[in-house]
Amino acid sequence: MKAASTASATDNAPASGTDDIAEALALPIEVTDPTGPSRAALNQELKAIIAETLGLETQQAEALAPESGLFGHLPELDSMAVAGLLTEMEDRLAIVIDDEDVDGEILETYGALLAFAEAKLAER
């Protein structure tokens, strides 16, 4: 039988988990696993980013579906707004978007932008 060891300072430390990761990164979205937020949480956060950056009504952003057109379909999303949107995504999702990552395809539909954000989160 193994003897019980004495408690160490690390025994009182909180268990390292996904909540600790979100807190450490100061993410506004709940992280459900170490690789990033759940798709539902990311979907909600991305819609909030779009609404705030473009000045859309919350209901308009919430109505975005994967096939919803973005660039060329939303008058608020002009070339100047694209830079603001991508910068806000970097800040709030704690991702890095390089110039070569940006092309027309990622802004064609909401689903494409969501898939892009998921891929960037997976790279972290």
C-alpha positions in Angstrom: 0.0 0.0 0.0 1.3 3.4 -1.0 1.7 6.0 1.8 -0.3 9.2 1.4 1.8 12.1 0.4 1.6 15.5 2.0 -0.3 18.2 0.2 1.8 20.6 -2.0 1.1 24.1 -3.0 -0.1 22.9 -6.4 -2.8 20.8 -4.8 -4.7 24.0 -3.9 -4.3 25.5 -7.3 -7.4 25.3 -9.6 -7.3 22.5 -12.1 -6.1 23.7 -15.4 -9.1 23.6 -17.7 -10.8 25.3 -20.6 -12.2 28.1 -18.4 -8.7 29.0 -17.3 -7.7 29.3 -21.0 -10.6 31.6 -21.8 -9.7 33.7 -18.7 -6.0 33.8 -19.5 -6.8 34.9 -23.1 -9.5 37.3 -21.9 -11.8 35.8 -24.6 -15.4 37.0 -24.4 -16.6 33.6 -25.6 -16.7 30.4 -23.6 -14.0 27.9 -24.6 -15.3 24.3 -24.5 -12.0 22.7 -25.4 -8.4 23.7 -25.6 -8.5 24.1 -29.4 -11.0 26.9 -29.3 -14.6 27.9 -28.7 -17.6 25.8 -29.7 -19.0 26.5 -33.2 -22.2 27.9 -31.5 -20.2 30.3 -29.3 -18.0 31.3 -32.3 -21.1 31.9 -34.4 -22.7 34.1 -31.7 -19.4 36.1 -31.2 -18.8 36.5 -34.9 -22.4 37.9 -35.4 -21.8 40.3 -32.5 -18.6 41.4 -34.1 -20.3 42.0 -37.4 -23.2 43.9 -35.8 -20.9 46.1 -33.8 -18.3 46.8 -36.5 -20.8 47.5 -39.2 -23.4 49.2 -37.0 -26.1 46.6 -37.9 -29.2 46.0 -35.7 -28.7 42.9 -33.6 -31.6 41.2 -35.3 -30.1 41.7 -38.7 -26.8 40.1 -37.6 -28.6 37.3 -35.9 -30.5 36.5 -39.2 -27.2 35.8 -41.0 -27.2 32.3 -42.3 -24.2 30.4 -43.8 -25.4 31.3 -47.3 -26.0 35.0 -46.5 -24.0 37.2 -48.7 -21.6 39.7 -47.1 -19.3 41.8 -49.3 -21.3 43.2 -52.1 -24.6 42.3 -50.3 -24.4 44.4 -47.1 -24.0 48.0 -48.1 -22.3 48.6 -44.7 -19.5 46.2 -45.6 -17.4 48.3 -47.9 -13.6 48.1 -48.3 -12.9 50.4 -45.3 -15.3 48.3 -43.1 -13.5 45.1 -44.1 -10.3 46.3 -42.4 -12.2 47.2 -39.3 -14.0 43.9 -39.3 -10.9 41.8 -39.6 -9.1 43.9 -37.0 -12.0 43.4 -34.5 -11.9 39.6 -35.3 -8.2 39.5 -34.5 -8.7 41.4 -31.2 -11.8 39.6 -29.9 -10.9 36.1 -31.1 -7.2 36.3 -30.3 -6.2 35.3 -33.8 -3.7 36.7 -36.3 -5.0 37.4 -39.9 -2.1 37.9 -42.3 -2.6 40.0 -45.5 -2.2 36.9 -47.6 -5.1 35.2 -45.7 -7.6 37.7 -47.0 -9.3 37.2 -50.3 -12.8 37.7 -51.7 -13.9 34.2 -50.8 -13.7 34.6 -47.1 -16.1 37.6 -47.3 -18.4 36.1 -49.9 -20.8 34.6 -47.4 -21.3 34.5 -43.7 -20.5 30.7 -43.7 -17.2 31.3 -45.5 -16.2 33.9 -42.8 -17.3 31.6 -40.0 -15.2 28.7 -41.6 -12.2 31.1 -41.9 -12.5 32.1 -38.2 -12.7 28.4 -37.2 -9.6 27.7 -39.2 -7.7 30.6 -37.7 -8.7 29.5 -34.2 -7.4 26.0 -35.0 -4.0 27.4 -35.9 -3.5 28.8 -32.4 
